[in-house]
Amino acid sequence: AAKARPEIKVLAGSASQDIFYVSGSNLSIDLEYFKALGVNIVEPSAKALKASGGWFENLSWENVDKYPADIIIMDDRSATIQPADITEATWKKLPAVKAGQVIARTPEAILSYDKCTPIIERLAEAIENAKKVA
């Protein structure tokens, strides 16, 4: 799917009350793997990643539109705010959100083919069906 649709930009995010986190692919095993498969992962700047220890860039909700994306994959852990619960107007204006192109992301390493398969299939289906909005 990624090789057939290289123009589709995928942003990995996570939400808290005050901050939207944009994940870089260099320290996340799932994002590194998706990138190796050809997924066009949106990458924060090296400077922004360095400021957070290499993992992500912190954005205020006013700046959540800094990186254009066609699909947003959101951290599905219980400690994070889930997309349906985000009330920020800036979030709701994002093209991927308006297009309904937000899916769950399981950032924890899963060492099982059976449990990884649905995660990869969900992303592949999202890429295959995505509208170019960014």
Wavefront OBJ file of the C-alpha trace (Angstrom):
o trace
v 0.000 0.000 0.000
v 2.762 2.451 0.919
v 4.721 1.796 -2.254
v 1.565 2.259 -4.348
v 0.717 5.545 -2.578
v 4.038 7.232 -1.658
v 2.387 10.665 -1.765
v 0.258 9.880 1.313
v 1.806 11.569 4.365
v 1.305 9.840 7.721
v 1.776 11.752 10.979
v 2.159 9.896 14.278
v 0.670 11.861 17.135
v -0.268 11.695 20.769
v -2.451 14.074 22.743
v -2.478 15.500 26.235
v -4.475 18.348 27.705
v -1.937 21.030 26.745
v 0.366 19.403 24.194
v 0.156 17.559 20.901
v 3.191 15.337 20.376
v 4.463 14.578 16.868
v 6.581 11.420 16.927
v 9.736 10.980 14.914
v 10.423 7.602 13.379
v 14.017 7.159 14.516
v 13.386 5.741 18.016
v 9.984 4.088 17.621
v 10.174 0.494 16.484
v 6.757 0.577 14.802
v 7.448 3.818 12.936
v 10.910 2.629 11.897
v 9.299 -0.508 10.490
v 6.530 1.423 8.703
v 9.166 3.725 7.197
v 11.196 0.704 6.028
v 8.034 -0.531 4.291
v 7.828 2.777 2.424
v 5.300 4.682 4.548
v 5.836 8.432 4.118
v 6.185 9.364 7.812
v 6.043 13.067 8.681
v 9.246 13.867 10.571
v 9.737 16.665 13.098
v 12.928 18.679 12.679
v 16.156 17.288 14.132
v 16.350 20.302 16.463
v 12.838 19.683 17.814
v 13.565 15.983 18.320
v 16.824 16.729 20.117
v 14.972 19.009 22.544
v 12.768 16.084 23.613
v 15.484 13.451 23.779
v 14.897 12.267 20.227
v 11.356 10.943 20.457
v 8.880 13.678 19.527
v 8.182 17.376 19.055
v 5.913 19.185 21.517
v 3.338 21.419 19.850
v 0.810 23.671 21.502
v -2.723 23.113 20.263
v -2.481 26.442 18.411
v 0.359 24.950 16.336
v -1.099 21.492 15.739
v -1.279 22.279 12.000
v 2.513 22.693 11.668
v 2.923 19.483 9.676
v 0.556 18.669 6.789
v -0.650 15.062 6.856
v -3.140 12.922 4.968
v -3.469 10.355 7.759
v -2.905 10.795 11.481
v -2.110 7.710 13.528
v -2.863 8.448 17.180
v -1.430 6.847 20.291
v -4.105 4.494 21.623
v -2.727 4.080 25.145
v -5.152 4.887 27.975
v -2.930 7.669 29.365
v -3.454 9.765 26.229
v -6.445 11.735 25.042
v -8.200 9.846 22.250
v -9.237 11.585 19.007
v -12.971 11.483 19.781
v -12.292 13.335 23.040
v -10.177 16.149 21.584
v -12.205 19.343 21.706
v -9.592 21.790 20.385
v -10.919 23.732 17.380
v -7.478 23.619 15.733
v -7.590 19.803 15.824
v -11.033 19.693 14.254
v -9.826 21.917 11.372
v -6.990 19.576 10.348
v -7.630 18.187 6.841
v -6.991 14.579 7.936
v -9.424 14.965 10.839
v -12.078 16.563 8.637
v -11.632 13.714 6.112
v -12.024 11.058 8.819
v -8.475 9.814 8.241
v -7.402 9.325 11.854
v -6.632 5.808 13.049
v -5.261 4.239 16.211
v -1.572 3.587 16.704
v -0.205 1.075 19.183
v 3.257 2.478 19.982
v 4.226 -0.249 22.441
v 6.420 -2.947 20.952
v 4.369 -6.076 20.249
v 6.453 -9.182 19.766
v 3.825 -11.353 18.140
v 2.946 -11.783 14.467
v -0.702 -12.395 15.369
v -0.953 -9.116 17.286
v 1.090 -7.046 14.816
v -0.847 -8.149 11.746
v -4.030 -6.158 12.503
v -1.958 -3.034 13.210
v -0.182 -3.268 9.861
v -3.392 -4.158 8.028
v -5.192 -1.148 9.581
v -2.456 1.218 8.384
v -2.317 -0.374 4.922
v -6.095 -0.042 4.549
v -5.960 3.596 5.680
v -3.252 4.360 3.103
v -5.120 2.534 0.344
v -8.344 4.426 1.058
v -6.883 7.839 1.940
v -7.807 10.978 0.098
v -4.887 13.311 -0.541
v -5.713 16.223 1.788
v -2.319 17.683 2.733
l 1 2 3 4 5 6 7 8 9 10 11 12 13 14 15 16 17 18 19 20 21 22 23 24 25 26 27 28 29 30 31 32 33 34 35 36 37 38 39 40 41 42 43 44 45 46 47 48 49 50 51 52 53 54 55 56 57 58 59 60 61 62 63 64 65 66 67 68 69 70 71 72 73 74 75 76 77 78 79 80 81 82 83 84 85 86 87 88 89 90 91 92 93 94 95 96 97 98 99 100 101 102 103 104 105 106 107 108 109 110 111 112 113 114 115 116 117 118 119 120 121 122 123 124 125 126 127 128 129 130 131 132 133 134
